[in-house]
Amino acid sequence: MGNFFEDFSIGQKIVHPLPRTITDGDVSLYIAFTGSRFALHSSDVVATEMGYEKRPIDDVLMFHLTFGKSVQDISLNAIANLGYAEISFPNPVYIGDTVSMTSTVIGLKENSNGKSGVVYVHSIGVNQNGAEVLNFKRWVMVHKKDKETLTGIKEVPTFAEATPICEEINIPEIKCVDVFASGGNFFFEDYEKGERLNHPEGITVDNSDHTLATKLYQNNAKVHFNDHMMKSTPMGQRLMYGGIVISMARAISFNGLQNAQWMYAINSGAHANPTYAGDTIYAYTEVLDVIEHKRDDIGLLRLRTIAVKNQRPEEIESPKDKDGKYLPNVVLDLDYTVIIPKRKTQK
């Protein structure tokens, strides 16, 4: 049945079932569903050259596999997953690691129509050794059981504008970056605050793509799978899991950001409009900030990637209209920070 809005309380702690051991098959399927091409996650040779003993899995794949643990308890009865904040990736995850997750309810806000409410949670994922691998906050709109009784609850947490940059970043010292292997010649020094990258590729997401990917993540939210139920809603069809769009946008951003192979943090994210099977996803990225670090082998870029459906990115000047509302074809507004090597590491 899952939980409805009334089943949550501030401070409630939920230990999510189904720890997940990550396999080579998970990685292969993720590439099949997204086409992701970042070399660090594709090649043991590249990972070894960069200083790893073996290749870590893609941070966004790890997010989905760990995030999926929370769906049964938090968002099985969701209307929509609304947004994220303060997502960090403290430690790398490897094939063979087992991830699990707990969540704490940090906010509740009943909607004025009395039919639903927004649940805010703080979730932490750990590996088999108890090391933290994922830390994030999100908010999701959930159906109420009793649509006639108003609770009046409105406790909304505040979120940091950006995830702080730690002095210690848990990746090896980057020994060298082979530009022929990574596919990109651009390093930290080549990016400027304020520049915009219109990524050329578009990816059409089929029914089979998003359905199988969401099953891979063990995300069983009804809106993604129950076509019989969704036909009776105003949408009239199943809603694509918003994380699919994050993965698509990240994969598309490869063209222009080939060497930005580490997702350090997601500062905030908004699913601006729904996405459905058959939509074609495009994306562009703005460089919000260029951040030096005490390490001399890496720097960080704070980026804003805008994903749009069925419209090329160069056709959109801004994701919002003059009234501050998202344009109808904008489906994702993602503010995140990546790690990128400095030119001294070039092979």
N, C-alpha and C positions, 0 to 999 in steps of 0.2 A: 504493500500500500504506500509506503513512504510517508514522510512527515508533511503535514500541512502547516500553515502559518501559525496556528494556535499551539502547535506542538513544540515550538521553540521558546526558550527563555534566555534572558541575558545572563551570560556566564556559564551557560550549559556547555559541557565538554563532551564531545562525541569521538569515540575511538572507532574508526572505520574498519570494516572487515576486508578480507581478501588481500593480504600482502601479495606483491607481484614480483616474481623473479624475472629479470629481463633477459631475453634470448637474442641470438643472431636473427631469428625469424622476425622478431619485432622490428629490428632495424631494417631488414630487407623490405618488409611490408610498408614501413614508413616511407622509404624511398619510392616504392611502387605507387603509393597514394599521392605523394607530393612532388616527386622529381627532385628533391633536395640534393644539392651538389657540393656542399661544403667539404673540402678535402680532408679536414681533420677527422671528420666522422665517417669518411669513406675508406680511408687507407691506413692500415697499420704502419706502413713505411713512412708516410707523412707524419703520423703521430709520433713515431720514434725519433724522427729527425727534429721534431719540435721539442723533444724532451720528455715525452710520455713513455711509460713502459708498454702501454697498449692504448688503442684509440678509445676515447670516451664516447658515449652516445650523444647524439644531438640534444642540446638543452631543451628544445621545444618538445621533442619526443618524450623526454623524461617528464616534462611538465604534464603532458597529457596522460601518461601512464600513472603518474602519482595523483594528479587531479581527479582522475576517474574513480579513485577510491571513495571520494566524498559525495558522488552523485546520488547513490542510493539513499543516503541519510539527509542530504541538504536539498537537492534539486530534482528528485524524481518527479515531483509534482510541480515543477517549475513552469511558468509561462514563458520566461526568457531569462537567460543569464545576462545581467546588465553591465557589469564592469569589473575591473581588477585594479588593485593598487599595491604598491610596495612588494612586488614579487622579486625575490632574490634567489640565486643559485649558489649556495655557499660552498658546495663540494661537487666535484665531478662524479658521474655515475658510469659504471662499466657493465658490459655484458656479464651476467652472472650475479650481479648485485640484486638484492631484494629490497623493494621500497614499500613503505606503509605510511599511513597518514592519520593524524588526529585534527579535529577542528574545535574551536571555541566560538560560541555565538557572541558577537560584540555589538550588535545593534539590531533593532526591529522598528519598522515603520509601516503602519497600516495605511493602505491606500484609501483615498476619500470615498471611493465607490463601495467600500466594505467587502468587496469580493476577493481581494488579494492583499498581499503585503510584501514588503521587501525585507529579506533576511540578510544580515551582514555577518560574515564569518572570518576568522583568522585561522588558517590551516598551515600545518607544519608536516613536512614529509621527511622521513629518515631512512637510512639504509640499515642493513642487517647488523651493523655495529653501533647503531644509535647516532651516527653522524648525520647532521642536518643536511639535506640535499635540496630542499625546496621550502620556501617560506612566503606565504602570500595572503592577501586579503581580497575578498570578492563579495559582490552583492547580487542577489538573485530574487526575481519576483516569483512568489509562490502562491498557489491557490489557497483560499480559506475553506474550512469545512462548513462553518456556520457563516453564511453570507448575510444574515439578517442582523447579527449582533456586532456592534462596533466596540472595539476595545480602546480606541483612542491612543494607543501606544505610538510614541514617536521618539525613539532614541537612536540618533544617527551619529556614528563615529566620525571623527575627522581623520584625514589621511595626509601623509607627507607629500609634498609636491614631487619630490624625487627621492629615490632610494639612495642613502648616503654611500659614498665611495670609501671603502675600507683601505687602510694603509697596507694590509696584507691581503693579497688576492691569491687564492689557492689554485694557481696553475703553475706548471714548471717554468723556469727561465727558458724563454724561447731561444733555442740554439740557432735555428735557421729556418727560413721560409723559402721554399723552392717555388718561384712564381710560375714555372711551367706546370708544376703539380697542382698548385692552388687555382690557377687559371686567372690570376689577377696581378696587375703591376702596381696597384695603389696601396700605400701604407699610411700610417697615422698622419705623417707630415703633408700628405696630398689633399687632405680635406679641410674645408673652410666653413666656419660658422655662417649659416644663412644660405648655403648652396642647396640646390634641389637636384635630385636624381630621378628622372623619369625612366622607370624600368621598362624595357621594351616588350617583355613577354606577357602573354595572357594565358591563363589556364582555365579551361572549362571543367567544372566539377560535375561528374555524372552521379546518378543515384547510387550506383554500386560503389563509387569512390567514397562518398561521405558515409554511406551506411556501414561499409566494412571497416573503415577507419575508426568510426565511433565505437563499433563493436570491439575492435582491437584494444581500445582504451578502457573497455569494460564500463563505458558510460551508458547507462540504460535509461536515461531520461525519456519519458514517453513522447515528448514532442518531436524527437528525432526518429522514432521507430513505428509509432502506432498510426498508420495511415488511415485506418478506419475511424479513429478518434479525431484526427486532424481535419478530415473532410468536413466535419460539422462545425469547424471554427471559421472565423472570418478569413484566416489565411488559406484555408481550403486544401492544404497539403502539409507534408512534414517540413519542419524547420531544420536547416542544416546546423549542426553543432558549431558554435562560434569559434571554437578552437581550430576547426578546419580552416577557417579564413586566416587565422593567425599563422598557421603552417604554410598556407599558400603564399601569403604576403612575404613571409621570411624566405621561402624558396625563390620567389620572384626577385627579391632584393639581391640575390647572388650577383646579378649583372650590375656591377658598380661597387659591390661590397664583398668581393670574393675573399678577402683576407680578414674580414671581421667575423671570425669563426666561433666566437664565444659570446653567448648572451649573458651579460653580467647581471642585468636587472630589467624588469618591466616596471616602469614608474607609474603608469596608468594605462587603462585601455577602455574603450567604449565600443560596443557593438551598435553602430549607429542605425542600421536598418537590417531587416532579415535577409538571409540568403537561402536560395533554394536550388535543388538539383537542376542542372542545365545552365546556371549562371556562369559567366566567364569572369574570372577575377583578374584585375590589373592592379598595379600599385605604383606609387611614387614615394620618395623619401626625402625629407628635409633634415639637414644637419642643424640641430638646435644648439649644440655646444661641442667644443673640442677641448678635452680635459687631459691635462698632464698628470702623470703619476710619478711617485718617487722612484719606481723601477724605470730603468733606462731602456728596457726592451719592449715596453708596451705603452700605449695610451688608451684613452677611452673616447668614444663618440656617443653623445646623447642624440638620438634620432627620433623622428616622428614619421612613421610610415602610415600612409593613407591607402587603404584598399578600396577599390571601386568595382562595381559589377556592370558588365556590358557597356563600358565606356572607357576609352583610352585615357591614360592619366594626363597627357598633355592637353586634353580638352577641358580640364578642370583647373581653375586658377586657385580656388580655395575650397575646402570641404564644406563650408557653411555658407548660407545665404546672408543677406544684409541684416536679417533679424536674428542671426546667430543659430539658426536651425540647420542641421545637417541636410545636405542635398540628398534626394531620394536614392541616388545610385552609390552613395558612400556607405560602405558596410563595416568599416573598421577604422578607428583612429587610435593608433598604438604609439605611446611614448615609451621608449626603452633605451637602454644603454648597452653598448657592445664594447668588447675589448678587441684591439687591433694592434698587431706588431708595428714597431718602428722600422724605418728603412734600414737601419744597421743590421737587421736580422736577415736581409735579403741574400739569398744564395746566388 
